[in-house]
Amino acid sequence: MKPTPLEQIIVAMIREDGPIPLDRYMALCLGHPVHGYYMSRDPFGPEGDFITAPEISQIFGELIGIWCAAAFQALGAPDEFHLIELGPGRGTLMSDMLRASRVMPGFRDGVRIHLVETSPALRKLQAARLGQTITWHDSLATLPDGPSIVIANEFFDALPIRQFESRNGQWMERRIGLGADDRLVIGLSAQHLDRPPGTDGDILESAPLRDDIARELGSRLAASPGVALVIDYGHAASALGDTLQAVRRHKFCSILDRPGEADLTSHVDFESLGNALRQGGALPHGPITQRQFLLSMGLEARAALLTQKAKLPERNVIGRAVERLAGENQMGNLFKVLAATSPGLPTPYPFGSP
Ligand SMILES: C[S@@+](CC[C@H](N)C(=O)[O-])C[C@H]1O[C@@H](n2cnc3c(N)ncnc32)[C@H](O)[C@@H]1O
């Protein structure tokens, strides 16, 4: 098969400068201004490559909206506050959150919506979906000061990572280079790491951009009152292992297949994310599983209410969605939820509950 346009660019880049680390490769595959995966397409849903929780059921966003309403109260119901979403996809989560949180007096009048989104294609979908005043940002750097509630669902898993492999008593970095026929291959090059090597074949992942953004979020919460909620798939405690994956049309493929046409993600290391938030000056809470979070926030009661109002085929859809979101062998345990608050704010529900 003919190489993708992005593959041709990457091959030329490697020919010129040598093998590139995985985070550079991922950043190009996902964010190249013309050919990056997110830049020109809508990847969600049955016609796309994957589906996320807000696209599975409106209940997901509604329960997060209720969480936001409680956070707004904990912030003292400010006259004006920023509701910030990182990586908002189609805008579905924001739309469902706003519908649910507006029942809280003062929320609708005080809310200012900010979306941190790099994809022009998705910005268009978000504008169409939300149809109200929105400020977009390329990064957290331009977000205004002031009280804030920050939500990030499946944002951190899309940020580039590096991988190191233990070989013969030393860490080697995995890099993308060229094979004999100019096809992309994964190779290793020596790399000094400040930690003892593991057993041969051990994989260590690091996510410098993810940690930088979490630190930046932490310093934002240290400087102005606010809370954040991060939902993503990943592990509660740091661990070794290769979690980088590529998905195209709902199927796993090699990370080297069709660069720019497959989604690349990795598991979020929530221990590392919590540490980075703390380094920035915020207080992390959790993580708890998505199952614990959604059940505590009233998933079953909300599903029962919607089911009562629905006709038969729709009832089955609701039941399947609940199972998908919270089932122990589905997203329920794989996905984790971490909160962070400015110092001095109370631990948000349900993070302090036994
Ligand atoms: C997997 S999607 C999640 C979308 C949405 N939160 C949901 O749950 O449906 C990742 C989102 O993050 C955005 N994104 C990826 N990398 C980004 C970056 N470095 N800065 C800002 N947004 C980014 C993508 O364009 C997309 O909107």
The ligand as an SDF file (V2000), in Angstrom:
LIG
                    3D

 27 29  0  0  0  0  0  0  0  0999 V2000
   -9.8860   11.1530   22.5680 C   0  0  0  0  0  0  0  0  0  0  0  0
  -10.4480   12.7550   22.2220 S   0  0  0  0  0  0  0  0  0  0  0  0
  -11.5050   13.0030   23.6420 C   0  0  0  0  0  0  0  0  0  0  0  0
  -12.6620   13.8620   23.3210 C   0  0  0  0  0  0  0  0  0  0  0  0
  -13.7130   14.1210   24.3890 C   0  0  0  0  0  0  0  0  0  0  0  0
  -13.1390   14.5780   25.6260 N   0  0  0  0  0  0  0  0  0  0  0  0
  -14.5880   12.9250   24.6160 C   0  0  0  0  0  0  0  0  0  0  0  0
  -14.5360   12.3580   25.7000 O   0  0  0  0  0  0  0  0  0  0  0  0
  -15.3350   12.5590   23.7050 O   0  0  0  0  0  0  0  0  0  0  0  0
   -9.0500   13.8140   22.5260 C   0  0  0  0  0  0  0  0  0  0  0  0
   -9.3440   15.2830   22.3720 C   0  0  0  0  0  0  0  0  0  0  0  0
   -8.1790   16.0210   22.7410 O   0  0  0  0  0  0  0  0  0  0  0  0
   -7.8070   16.9170   21.6900 C   0  0  0  0  0  0  0  0  0  0  0  0
   -6.3530   17.0580   21.7660 N   0  0  0  0  0  0  0  0  0  0  0  0
   -5.4220   16.1190   21.5260 C   0  0  0  0  0  0  0  0  0  0  0  0
   -4.1770   16.6030   21.7810 N   0  0  0  0  0  0  0  0  0  0  0  0
   -4.3540   17.8680   22.2180 C   0  0  0  0  0  0  0  0  0  0  0  0
   -3.4710   18.8900   22.6720 C   0  0  0  0  0  0  0  0  0  0  0  0
   -2.1470   18.6950   22.7120 N   0  0  0  0  0  0  0  0  0  0  0  0
   -3.9880   20.0640   23.0640 N   0  0  0  0  0  0  0  0  0  0  0  0
   -5.3380   20.2700   23.0390 C   0  0  0  0  0  0  0  0  0  0  0  0
   -6.2240   19.3340   22.6200 N   0  0  0  0  0  0  0  0  0  0  0  0
   -5.7480   18.1560   22.2110 C   0  0  0  0  0  0  0  0  0  0  0  0
   -8.3400   16.2390   20.4450 C   0  0  0  0  0  0  0  0  0  0  0  0
   -8.4370   17.0880   19.3490 O   0  0  0  0  0  0  0  0  0  0  0  0
   -9.6850   15.7440   20.9690 C   0  0  0  0  0  0  0  0  0  0  0  0
  -10.6220   16.7880   21.0500 O   0  0  0  0  0  0  0  0  0  0  0  0
  1  2  1  0
  2  3  1  0
  2 10  1  0
  3  4  1  0
  4  5  1  0
  5  6  1  0
  5  7  1  0
  7  8  2  0
  7  9  1  0
 10 11  1  0
 11 12  1  0
 11 26  1  0
 12 13  1  0
 13 14  1  0
 13 24  1  0
 14 15  1  0
 14 23  1  0
 15 16  2  0
 16 17  1  0
 17 18  1  0
 17 23  2  0
 18 19  1  0
 18 20  2  0
 20 21  1  0
 21 22  2  0
 22 23  1  0
 24 25  1  0
 24 26  1  0
 26 27  1  0
M  CHG  2   2   1   9  -1
M  END
$$$$
